[in-house]
Amino acid sequence: MVPKVMIILGSASDRKIAEKATKILEKLQIPYSLKVASAHRTHDKVKGLVVDATKDGVEVFIAIAGLAAHLPGAIAAYTHRPVIGVPVDGAIVGLDALYACVQMPYPIAVPTVGINRGDNAAILAGQIIASHDDDVKANISKLRKEYQQKVENGEKELLADIEGEYIDKDYLSDKTYEKTEYSETLDDTLDVMILAGSHSDSAIAQKTAVLLERMNVSYKLDYISPVRDVEAFEEYMAKRANAKVFIAISGLSSVVAGSIVALSEKPVIGVPCEKKLQGQDALYSMVNMPPGMPIGTVGIDNGKNAAIVAGEILALTDKKVEERLKWIRSKSGDL
């Protein structure tokens, strides 16, 4: 049986990060392979593994690397499958690896998760596979519930340990808070939902949309803030629940991306925008999501690479998108 996911480590010393990924893949019941290959020291092995695995039908690659962290980009150069980058904490708190993973040039995209977050990489891989595999989709939902229960258990343990004269440990404890149910979903055939937090992000959003059109991907582009009108945003997300992939475009604290992840189990690709601090604030708030809530983050202002990632996901089951994606990658210098 051909594995659906291939994990490649740049060094065996990164095994603890890889184990975070393997534990999740075991829970999701996704077949996987584990390899050690260096982009610099064993380049031919990397090339051979990726080319052969792509031909055999491996659907997602997870690349774990620190320091210069060129491994994810090297893998992405040899495949049109999604490559998820996991930067590893090294010489400068992992920032060198983070930038090497996330700031890939168009059209070689590496959706990146937080530093050392092998678990989130595996969850994102599972979400990608779940877009066409109902069994994995059910396992993703089950895993999300486990993370929710962990939060509830944490509250109980905290209250048990806290003592004080004025604390009311029973306040609202009889309440049960569940997701609000809205009207039926729309756009049953929608492939990609692009959500931008502000009209100031329109130039990046339009570039994303144009590239999706070139791949013959159906999409919808809207501008909506999850903090200016919370109820409207939640209802909007409920109506677009059938979208296969979400692309979140925003700057500053990137609340848009985090809000989408909170309300959807679909793959979310994040595009941080430069507004303040050269976009570093948006980048960090997108990529450094907590366990269980991954955002596959691409480079600052690089909406075109977000479209490439969406195309790679859809190409797993759509030959026409796959053909257009390959053509775009081969003609990137002309576009």
N, C-alpha and C positions, 0 to 999 in steps of 0.2 A: 504494500500500500504506500502510495506517495504521500508524504506529510503535507499538511496544508500550510504550515509555518516553518521557516528555517531561521533559527537563531544563530548568528555568527558573532563570536567574541573576538576582539582584537588581541586579547591576552587571556590566558587561563586564570590570571590573577583577578579577573572580573567575575569569577564564578558566583559570588554572592548576589550580584546584580542579576545574573542569568537565572539563578534559582528563584528569585522573585517572579520572573516571567514564567518559568516552568511550572511553578505551583499554581499559577492562575490558569495556564493552558490545561493542566490536569483537571482542575475544577470545571473548566468549560468543555472538557472532553474533546479537545482539538488535537489531532495528531501533529507532532512536530519533530524537528531534527535539531541537533546542537553541534556546532562546529567551532573550531578555533582557527582563525586565519588573520594575518596582519596585512593591511593595505600596503605597507611599505616593505616588510620583510618577506612576505609570501604572496606577492601580488598575483602571480600566476595561479596560485591555489584559489584566491578570492574570485578571480575571473572564471576559472573552470567551474567552481561550485555554483556560482550564480547563473552562468549560462546553462549548465546542465539542469539545475533545479527549475529554472524557468521553463525549459523545454519539457520537463517531466510534469509540470503542472503545479508546482509550489505556488501558493497564492499570495503570501505575505512574507517579507523578510524583516527580521528585527536585528538591527546592528548595534552592538554595545561596544563603546570605545571611549577612552580618555585621552588626555593631553591634546595632541593635534587632531585626533578623532576624524581622520579622513576616511575611515572605513565605511560609514554610511553612504558618503558621496561616491566612493569607488564602487560599492554595490549597485547604487542607483544608476551608475553609468552603463551597467551591463544588463539591466532589466527594465521592463516597462510595468513590472508589478510594484505595488506599494512597498516602500522601504521605510520603516519606522526607526528613527534614531534615538538611542539612549546615551546621552553624555554621562561620563563617569567622573566623579570627584577626583581631581588629581593635584597638579601643581598650584593652581590659583582658584581653589574652591570649585573646580569644574567649569568655570566660565569659559576657559579656552575651548574645552570640548563642546560646550553648549553652542558657542558661536560657530564652530566648525561644522556642526550638524545642521543648525537651523538656517544659516545664511548661505544656502546653496543658490547658484545662479540658475535662472530660467534656461531651459525647461527641465532641469534635473532637480527634482524636488525630494526633500527628506522631511516629512512631518515629524516633528521632534517632541518628545515628552520631557518631563523634568529631570534634573540631574539625579542619577541613581534610581530612577523610577522604572525599573524593569517590569514591575507589576502593571503600571499604567500602559506600558507598551503592549503587553499581552492582552489587556482589556481592549485597547484600540484595535489590535489585530482581530480579536474576537468580534468586535462590532462590525468590522469590515466583512468578515466571513458571514456574519449573521444577516447581512443584507441580502443573501441568497440561500441561507441555510436555516431552516426553521428550528432545528434542534439546538443549534448554537444560540439562536435568538432567545429561546426559552431559558437556556443556561445563563445568558447574560442578564436576563430579568431576575433570575434566582440569585445571582451574585450581587446585583444591585440591592436586593432586599437584605442580604447578609450585611452589607455595608451600612444600611439604614439601621439594622438591629444593633450593630456595634455602637452606633451613636447613642441609641436608647440605653444600652447597657452601661455606657460610659457615664451617662447622667445619673443612673441609679447608684453607681459606685461612688461618684463624686458626692452626692447628697448624703450617702451613708457615712462618708469620712468628714464632712463639714459639720462643725458644731458652732452654735451661736445663739445668743439670747433672743435675737429679733428675726431670725430666718424662719420662713414658713415653707417647710418642705412639701406640704400638701397642696400648695396653691396651684390651681388648674390641673392637678394630677389626674382628675377624673375625666379630663377632656381627651378626645382622640382626634388628631389632625391628619386628614387624608387629602389626597389630590382632588382639586375641584374638577367636576365633570362639566365639559362644555358641549356644544352642539357637534354634529357630525363633521368628520374631516373632509377636506377639499382636495382637489388635485391628485386623484388616485394614481396618475401616471407621471407625476413630477419626479424627476431625478435628483435635482439639486435645488436647495433653498439657500439663497444668499441673503444674509441679514446684515445690514450696516447700521451702526449705532447713530450715525449723524450724516447729514447731507454733505458735510465737509469731507467725507470719505468717498464721495461719488466717483472721483477719477479712478481710484483703485477698484471700486466695485464694478465700474464699467469695463475696465480691462479684464477683470475676472469673467464677466458675462460674455464679452466678445470671444474669449478663448473657448468657453463652453459651447458657444454657437459653432465655432469651427470644428468641434468634436461631435456636432449633432446631438448635444445633450440638452434635454428639456430642463428649464430652470425658471425660477421666479426671483426677482430682485426687489427687496423692500427696505425701507428705512424706518426703524422702530426702536425706541429706547425701553429697556426693561425697568428703568428707574423713574422715568417721567410719568409713565402710566402702567403700573404693574399689572392691573387686571386686564388691560387691553393686550399686553404682551403675552400673558399666559393663555388668553383665549386665542390669540393669533397662533401661538405654537401648537395648541390643540388642533386647530384647523389644518395645520400643515404637517401633521404627524406622519403622513405617508411618504414624505420626502425621504429619499434613500441616503442622502448626504446633506449635512448643513455646513455652510461656510460662513464664519463670523468675522466681520471686518470692523475693527474699532481701535481707538487709541486710548490714552490715559489708563484707567484701571481695567479696561477691557471687560466691563460687566456684561456686555452682550454675549461674549463667548461663554462665560461662566453660567449665565442664566440659561442658555440653550442646553448646556450639559446637564443642568439641574432638572430640566423638563423633558429630556429626550435620551433614549438609549442608542440613538443612531450615531455614526461617526461624525465628529465635529472637527473641521479644519479651521484653525485660527490664523487670521492675518493681523498682526499688530501694526498700528499706524503711528507715524511720527507726528506728534503734536507738541509734546513737552519732552525734555530729557532725551532728545534724539530717538524717541520711541522705546527706550529701555524700560520704562514703566509698563507699557503695554505688553512688551515681550515677556517680561518676568511674570506678570500676572496671568498671562495665558499659559505659559509653558509649565509653571510651577503649581499645577493643580494637585489637590490632595489625592491620596490613594482611592481608586475606584472611579475617578472623574477625569479621564484623559481628554486633553485637547491636542490634536496633532498640529503643532504650530510651525508655520513656515516663516521665512524672513520678513523683516520689517518692510511694509509697503508692497510686498511681493504677492499681490493677488493672483497674478498669472500662475505662480507655482501652486497656489491653492486649487486653481482650476485643473492643473495637471494631476494633482493628487486625486481629485474627484473623478477625473477621467480614468486614472489607473484603477480605482475601485470599481467603477461601472464596467470597465473593460473586462473584468473577470467573467462576466456573463453576457457581454454584448460585443460580438465580433466587429460590428460596424464602428463602435466607439474605439475598439482596440486598433483597427486599421487607421483611423483618423489620428489617434494618439501617436502611433508609430510615425506617421507621416509628419506630424508637427514636430516631433523630436528630431527627425532627420533633416527638416527644413528650417530649424529654429533660427539660423543665421539670416534667413530671408524674410522672416516675419516681424 
